[in-house]
Amino acid sequence: MRLTYTVPLVSLVMTGAALAGCGASSHPATSPPSTVAPATSAPTQAESNPAGDIPDNQVYVAYRYDHGGFTVKVPEGWSRTQTANGDVSFTDKLNRIELSGAHATTAPTPQSVDAAVVPSLRAHVHGFTLGHVSTVSRAAGPAVLLTYQGDGPVDPVTGKAAHDSFERYVFFKDGREAVLTLSGPTGADNVDPWRTVTDSLRWQ
């Protein structure tokens, strides 16, 4: 007796589709090789200071200002100039320290500096903007601090003037005033250098 088997049509269709898929390629499907860039380290850059920042390793030397009767530490190597009336300034590129002295009958106060000094600065400093007037403590005693902004000296090469920040300290002792004005480009971080200078004042 001959036995006859009947295969469902659905099974034949699925089997045929599977065989067709296998016959499409004799190799298994593979993804294209990925390209991995070799690891590289960022280039090492030398540390640089923003414009006007005084280096942390700056050396300071004592300067005796006989006209004002005091000594103060100033950055070594800065250029020194003196005016006809005895004022002395130290400059290096974008920064400046000015020293002056005068006789006074009473100690300055924030109110007296505001009344006597600010109008003159407003008239003579181009782009003047007042900051604040306060009393601060330093090693030589209290001082009146006036902060402001304005245009610095004109560069003889470029003909342009940078916008500077100023700190003007007025010290007093025994009828004498010592005035220290420190300036540099607005945005420069010279808090520590300016503290070194103003904290070093000693009366003679």
C-alpha positions in Angstrom: 0.0 0.0 0.0 1.4 3.5 -0.9 1.1 6.2 1.7 0.5 9.8 0.6 1.5 12.8 2.9 0.0 16.2 2.4 2.1 19.2 3.4 0.1 22.3 4.2 0.5 25.2 1.7 1.5 27.6 4.4 4.5 25.5 5.4 5.7 25.3 1.8 5.5 29.1 1.3 7.4 29.8 4.5 10.1 27.2 3.6 10.5 28.6 0.1 10.9 32.1 1.5 13.5 30.9 4.0 15.5 29.2 1.2 15.3 32.2 -1.0 16.8 34.3 1.8 19.6 31.9 2.3 20.4 31.8 -1.4 20.7 35.6 -1.7 24.2 35.5 -0.3 26.7 32.8 0.5 28.3 34.9 3.3 26.7 36.0 6.5 25.7 39.8 6.6 28.4 41.9 8.3 28.6 45.5 9.4 31.2 47.7 7.7 34.3 48.0 9.9 34.2 51.0 12.3 37.0 53.5 12.3 38.3 54.5 15.7 40.5 57.6 15.9 43.7 57.0 17.9 43.5 58.6 21.4 45.4 61.9 21.4 46.2 64.2 24.3 45.5 67.9 24.2 48.6 69.9 23.5 50.2 71.4 26.6 50.2 75.2 26.6 52.4 77.4 28.6 50.6 79.3 31.4 50.0 82.9 30.4 48.7 85.8 32.4 45.8 88.0 31.1 46.7 91.5 30.0 47.8 93.5 33.0 48.1 90.7 35.5 51.3 91.0 37.5 53.1 87.6 37.7 52.9 85.7 41.0 56.7 85.5 41.1 57.2 89.2 40.9 60.0 90.5 43.2 59.5 93.7 45.2 62.1 96.1 46.5 61.8 98.9 49.0 61.9 102.5 47.6 62.5 105.4 49.9 60.3 108.4 48.9 62.0 111.3 50.7 59.6 113.9 49.3 56.7 112.1 51.1 58.6 110.9 54.1 57.9 107.2 53.6 59.1 104.0 52.1 57.1 101.5 50.0 57.8 98.3 48.2 57.5 98.5 44.4 58.0 95.8 41.7 61.6 95.3 40.8 62.5 96.3 37.3 59.7 98.8 36.7 60.6 102.1 35.0 60.8 105.1 37.4 60.0 108.7 36.5 59.7 111.8 38.6 57.8 115.0 37.9 58.9 118.6 38.6 56.8 118.7 41.8 58.4 115.6 43.2 55.7 113.0 42.4 57.2 109.6 41.4 55.7 106.9 39.2 56.7 103.3 38.4 55.4 101.7 35.2 55.7 98.4 33.5 53.7 97.9 30.2 50.0 98.3 31.3 50.4 98.9 35.1 51.3 102.0 37.0 52.1 103.0 40.6 52.2 106.7 41.6 53.5 108.2 44.8 52.9 111.6 46.1 53.0 113.4 49.5 51.6 116.5 51.0 51.1 118.3 54.3 47.7 118.2 55.9 46.2 119.5 59.1 43.7 116.7 59.7 43.4 113.1 58.7 41.3 112.4 55.6 37.9 110.9 55.7 35.8 109.3 53.0 33.7 112.4 53.0 36.6 114.8 52.7 38.2 112.8 49.8 34.9 112.6 48.1 34.4 116.3 48.3 38.0 117.4 47.5 39.3 114.8 45.1 36.4 113.3 43.1 35.5 116.6 41.3 39.1 117.1 40.2 39.3 113.5 38.9 36.0 113.9 37.1 37.3 117.0 35.3 40.7 115.6 34.3 40.3 111.8 33.8 38.7 111.0 30.5 35.9 108.4 30.9 35.8 108.8 34.7 33.4 106.5 36.6 33.4 106.6 40.4 33.6 103.3 42.2 33.4 103.8 46.0 35.1 105.7 48.8 35.8 103.8 52.1 38.3 103.3 54.9 40.6 100.3 54.8 43.2 98.9 57.2 46.8 98.4 56.3 50.0 97.7 58.3 50.8 101.5 58.5 47.3 102.2 59.8 43.9 103.2 58.3 43.8 104.7 54.8 41.0 106.2 52.8 40.5 104.2 49.6 39.0 105.7 46.5 38.3 103.4 43.5 37.4 104.6 40.0 37.7 103.8 36.4 39.0 105.9 33.5 41.2 106.0 30.4 44.8 105.4 31.0 47.7 107.1 29.2 47.7 107.1 25.4 50.0 104.5 23.9 52.6 106.4 21.8 52.7 103.5 19.3 49.0 102.7 18.8 47.6 106.1 19.8 45.0 104.4 21.9 44.3 104.4 25.6 43.2 101.4 27.6 40.3 101.6 30.1 41.9 101.3 33.5 40.8 100.6 37.1 42.3 102.8 39.8 42.9 102.4 43.5 43.9 105.6 45.3 45.0 105.2 49.0 45.5 108.2 51.3 47.5 107.6 54.5 48.0 110.2 57.2 50.4 110.6 60.1 51.6 113.7 62.1 50.4 116.3 59.6 51.6 114.4 56.5 49.7 112.6 53.8 51.0 109.7 51.7 49.1 109.1 48.5 49.5 105.8 46.5 47.6 105.5 43.3 47.7 102.1 41.6 46.2 101.4 38.2 46.0 98.7 35.5 43.6 97.4 32.8 40.1 96.9 33.9 39.6 93.1 34.5 43.2 92.4 35.5 43.5 90.5 38.8 46.1 92.5 40.8 44.5 92.2 44.2 47.5 90.5 45.8 50.2 92.7 44.2 48.3 95.9 45.1 47.9 94.6 48.7 51.7 93.9 48.9 52.5 97.5 47.8 49.9 99.2 50.1 50.7 97.0 53.1 54.4 97.8 52.8 54.2 101.5 53.5 56.3 102.7 56.4 56.7 106.2 57.7 60.2 107.6 58.1 
